Amino acid sequence: MGLLSWTEKSPTTLANGGVIGPDERLPWPQTGVMGVQHLIAMFGATVLAPILMGFDPNVAILMSGIGTLIFFLITGGKVPSYLGSSFAFIGVVIAATGYAGSGPNANIGVALGGIIACGLLYTLIGVVVQAIGTGWIERFMPPVVTGAVVAVIGLNLAGIPIKNMAPTDFDKWMQGITFVCVALVAVFSSGMVQRLLILVGLIVASVVYAVLTNGMGLGKPLDLSGIASAAWFGMPNFSAPVFSANAMLLIAPVAIILVAENLGHIKAVTAMTGKNLDQYMGRAFIGDGVATMVAGSAGGTGVTTYAENIGVMAATKIYSTAVFLVAGLMAILLGFSPKFGALIQAIPLAVMGGVSIVVFGLIAIAGAKIWVDNKVDFSDNRNLLVAAITLVLGTGDYTLKFGGFALGGIGTATFGAILLWALIGRKKA
């Protein structure tokens, strides 16, 4: 029905400019170009997240495309969104698998079982929201809680690039060069280049790395031989999940972060389009949850709606869900290219470390931005204590053990923030 509603509308009317609504579309050639732009917008982060967890980026891209189509179908083509790799999983996946930050993750199966558990919890939350609305979520997870938990994810990860991804002094300097490159792109570029600051900064830093190593012999040379020998098309390296109670209990609470992200993103699109999408909130959660379970069953990362794509919509005023249908199909094609995977694997560890410093810092700042955007009042002791305790629990990796199960810093911070707010948040300021 959704596709029929697009084709029945006049392409001439749609091409006249103005806002293109979720249930409208541009002519298919222009829709295809917009799909490419959205694919590029989500590309850097969607590829970076699996690398930081030791997942196969080809599988992650493939599952992001499949996930986007699942989301499209479950929401009935009413919510414009792309589902890409979620950074909220990085900390808990690394904690659950003991991943050292380089090469394939040997314990990926354990992480996948946890991702599926998270997707199931997320789906169940969506079912409840579909039945009774989102008010209960906003009561249990006000901005002070969600902001603190998001910030903790970035802060908990801070030691990984600094301790594990710079084995030599040259690598440490190269990390610095990398995050400076990203910063320069972010500040001094504009348009689409600025939107792709992580990807462009990574490319520039890789070129600098090649000049310093291959050209001047200062470090381990950049090796591109794997790219030349890789096939253009082939099957990705799928992986099977392993269901471990410890990993599932550690990773499943990420659903709380995904709920907060998706809730905020849909409200942002509602504000931009002037069309109330709250009625589709439950279906959006279900779509995201099902997509996460499907991704975890094949070796992909958990997925979430992407702020990058919302930024593109804000800039273009084109909110057509047909654009995301095209982007998802393109991502699926890209996932079946081993040459693409070989290109990603050729990125130097030090460069990835420098990019990781930026990304983890941005995650932490995203939490602070939730506080700022929602005008959280830290003169209120309830807000002050919830945020302060949560940040230290997560950053210090406060771990609680229950028999053979250990709940690490991100888990204790997440549950701690929710329970602490439930305990003291009801008291009037």
N, C-alpha and C positions, 0 to 999 in steps of 0.2 A: 504493500500500500504506500509505503514511504517513497519508493522509487517512482511509482505512478504519479504521486503528487508533484515530484520534480519535473517529470517529462510533460505533464499537462500545463505547466506554467510557461509563459512565453519567454524564450531566451532573449528576445529583443528587449523586453521589459527589464529583465534581470541585468542585462549588459549596460543599462543606462546609468549605473552607478548607485550610490547610496548603500544602505545596509542590506546584505544578503542574508536572510534569516535561515535558521537551521533546516526548515522544511523546503527551502528553495535551492536552486543551483545555477551556476553559470553554464554556458555551453560546455559540452564535454571536453574539448581541447583546453579551454581555460581552467576547467576543473582539474584536468590532469596536471597542468603546470602548478596549480596551487597545491596539489597533492605532493608533488616533488618538493616544494618549499617546506611543507610540514614535515616531510620525511627528513629533510636536511636539518630542520630546527631541532628535532628530537634525537638526531643521529649521535651527536657527540656524547651526551649523557647516557643514552641507551647502550652504547658500545663500551663506554668507560666503566660503568657499574659491573658488568660481568667480568671484565679484566681484573678489577680490584678484588673480586671474590674467587678468581680462578675458574670461572665458567667459560664455556665456548661462546665467543661473541656471535658466531653465525647462528647458533641455536637461539640466543637471546633476541637477535633481530627477527628471526623467523617467528618466534613465539610472540614478539611484540605485534607483529602484523596479524597473526591469528587472533591474539587477544583483542586487538582493535576491532576485528570483524565480529568476534563474540559479543563485545560491548555494544556494537552497532545493532546487532540482532536483538539482544535482550532489552535494550532501551527503545526498540522500534524505530531506530534512526532519528530519534528526537533530541539527543544530547550530543553536541559536537565535541569530540574529544579523541585524542590518541593515547593509547596505553603503551608506555615505555618502561624500561627497567627502573625499579624503585631503589633509590639510595638508602631507604629506611632499612633494607635488609642487610646492608654491608656489614655493619658492626656485629649483629647477632650471628650471621653466617660465619664470619671470621672466628667469633668466639666459639661457635658450635663445632667447627671443623679444625680449628688450630692452624688455619691457612697462614703461610709465611709471607705471602705477598708477591710471589713470582711463580709463573708456570701454571699448569693445570692443578686444580684442587683435588687432591687424592681422596678426600672424604666428601666429595660432592653429593653422594647419595644421601647422606645424613642431612645435609642442608636441604635437599629437595623434599624429603619427608616433612621437614619443618615448614617449608614454603607451602606445601599442600595443606597442612594443618592450619596455617595462617589464612589461606584462601577459603577454607571451609568455615572458619570463624567469621571471616569477613562476609561471606555469603549469608550466614545465619543472621548477622547484624542487619544485612540488607533486607532479609525477610521480615524482621521485626519492624524496621523503619517503614517498609512498604505497608505494614499493617497499622502502625500507630504514629508515624511521623518521626521527626528528628529532635523534638524537644528534650527527650530524656538524654540524648547524647550531649547536647549543649549544657545540661545540668551537671552531668558527671565529668565532662571534659571542657571546662571553660577555657578561654584563651591562655590564662596563666599556666594551666596544666599542659595544654598542647604545645605552647611555645617552649616550655622547659624541656619537654620530652624530645622535641625536634632538635633543640640546641644540644642536648646531651648526645645525640647520635653522632654529630660532628666532633664534639669534644672527646668522646670516648675513642674515636678513631685516630686522633691526632698523632699518637706515637707510632703508628704503622709506617707511614712514609719516611719519617725521620729516623727510626731505628732499624727498619727492615729493608728499605729500598734505596739505600745509599751506602754500599759496602766500602767504597773508597773515598778519599778526599776529593778526587775529581768528580765523582758522582754527586757529592754534597754541593759542590759549586754548580754542577749542572742542574740540580734541583732548583737552586736559586735563580739561575738564568731562565729556567722554564717558567717559574711563577712570575718573574718580571715580564717575560714575553706575553703571558696571559693578561697581566695588568695593563700593559701598553696597548694591547688590542682592545681591551675593555674601555679604556679611556679615550684613546686617540682615533679609533675607527668609528664607523657609523653604519646604519642600515643592516643588511643581512650579515655582513662580516662581524659586526658588533654582537648580533644575536648568537653567532657561532664562536664566541670568544674562546671557549675551552678548546674546541676543535682547531681553530686557526692558530691559537697560541701553541698548541701541541705540535702542529705541523712546522711552525717557525722554529720552535725549540729543537725539533728533530733534525732540521736542516743545519742549525748551529752545531748540534751534536756531531753530525756527519763531518762537518768541516774540521772540528777540533780533534776528532778521532781518526777517521779515514784519511783526512788531509794532513793533520799535524801530529798524529800518533800519540795523543794525550790520554787515551783511554781505550776501552774495548770497542773495536770498529763496529759500525752499523752493518748488519748482515741482511742483504735483500735477496739472497739466493733462494730462499723458500718461496718468495712471491713468484719468481720466474718459473719455478717447477710446479706450482700449484695449478690445478685444473680450474677452468672458468666455472664449471658447473659440477656439482656432486652433492652427496648427502652430508648433512652436518653430523657432528659427533654427539648423538643422543645419549642420555644417561638415565638410569633407572633410580627411583627413589628408594631410600632405606628409612624405615620408620623407627626412630629412636625417641623414647619418651623425653629424655633430657633435651634433645635438640628441638623437639616439637613444642615443649613448654617454653623454651627460650625464644623461639622464632615466632610462634603464634601471636604473641601480644603486638607484633608489628601491625596487626590489623587495626589497632587503635590509631596509629599514625596514618594509615591509608584512609581510614574513615575521615580523619580531620582534613587530610589533603583533598580528598574528593569533595567533601562538603564545601570547603573553601573555594575550590575550582568551579563547582557548579553555581555557587552563589555569585562568583565573579562573572561567569558567562551570563547569568540572569541579569546582572546589573548592566552588562554591555549591550545585550540584545533587547532589553526591555520586556522580555518574555519570561514569565515565571516558570522555572524548570524544577521547582521544589517537588512537584508531583511525581517526577521521575527519579527522585533521590534514591529511593529504595531499589529501584531497578538498576540504577547506576552502580550501587554498591554490590548488588548481586552479579552484574556483568563483570565488574572488576574482580570480584572474588572467584567466580568461575574461571575467568581468564588466568588468574594466578594459579589455580589448581591445575589447569591444563598445562601451563608453562612448567610448573614444578614436576609434572609427570613425565616430561620429555627432556629435562636438563636445562630448562630456562630459568631466569631469575623471576622473582615476583614482580608484578607490573602495577602501574598506577597511572592515573591521569597526569598529564604533563603541563606544567606552567609555561614551558617554552612554546608550546602550541597555542596556548591561550594568549601569549604575547603576540604571536603572529596574527591571530584573529583580531586582537585589539588594534593592530597596526593596519590591517587590510579591510576591516569591517565586513569580512566574509565569514559567516558562521555556518555555512552549508555543511551538513553531515556527509554529503556526497564526496566532499574533498577528503574526508578521513577514510572513506571506503576505498578510494583510489590509493591513498598513502599506505593503507594496510596491505593491499594487494602488492604494491611495489616492494614493501619490506619482506614479504614472503619470498618473492623472487630473489632478492638480495641474500636472503638466508641460505639459499642453495648454491652459493658461490664460494668454494674453498679458497680462491684467490683473494677474496675479501678477508677471509679469516687469517690468511698468511700475512697480509698487509698489517693487520692489527697486531699480530704476534711479533712483528718486526720492530715495534716501537720500543726504544731503549728503556730499561728499568728506571734509570734516573729521571728520564723525562716523565714517565708515568708517576714517579714519586713527586715531582714538582707539581704536576697537575692535581695529584691527590691532595696535596697541601691546600691548594686553592679550593677544590671541591668540598673537602671536609670543613674548611673554614666557612664556605658559603652555606653549608647545611646549618652550622651553628648560628650564623647570622640570620638565617631564615627563621629560626626559632625566636630570636630577638625581634625580628620584624613582626611576628605575630603579636607580640606584646605591644609594639609601637602602634600598629594598625588598629588594634582593639583598645588602645588607651588604657592598658593595665595600670592600675594605681598601686605603686609600690610603697606608698605611705600607709597602705592597709596591711597590717601584719599578717593577715591570711595569705595574701599574694606574696609578700616578702618571704615568708618562711617556706611556702610550698616551692617557690622558684629556687631559693638558696639551697635547700636540702637536696632537691632533685639534681641540681647542677653538680654538686660535690659527689653525690652517690654515683652518678654516671661517669664523670670525669675521672674520679679516683678508682673506678671499676670495683665498687663495693659489691662483694660477692657473698651470698648466703647459701649454705649447704643444707639440704634436706635428705639425709641418708646418702645415697649415691648421686643425688641430683644437685647440681650447682647452678644457681641463678646469678648471672653476671651483672655487671654494672648497668647496662642498658635495661635489662629486665627489672632489676631492683628499682631503678630510677622511674621506669614507666609505672609499675604497680605502686611504688611508693607515692608518686605524685597523685595518682587517682585516689588511693586510700587516705592519704593525708588530707586531700581536699574534702573527701567525704566526712572526715573526722572534724575538721575545723572550719570548713567552708560555709557551713550553715549558720555559724554565729554572725550576727549582724555587725557591720563595721562600726 
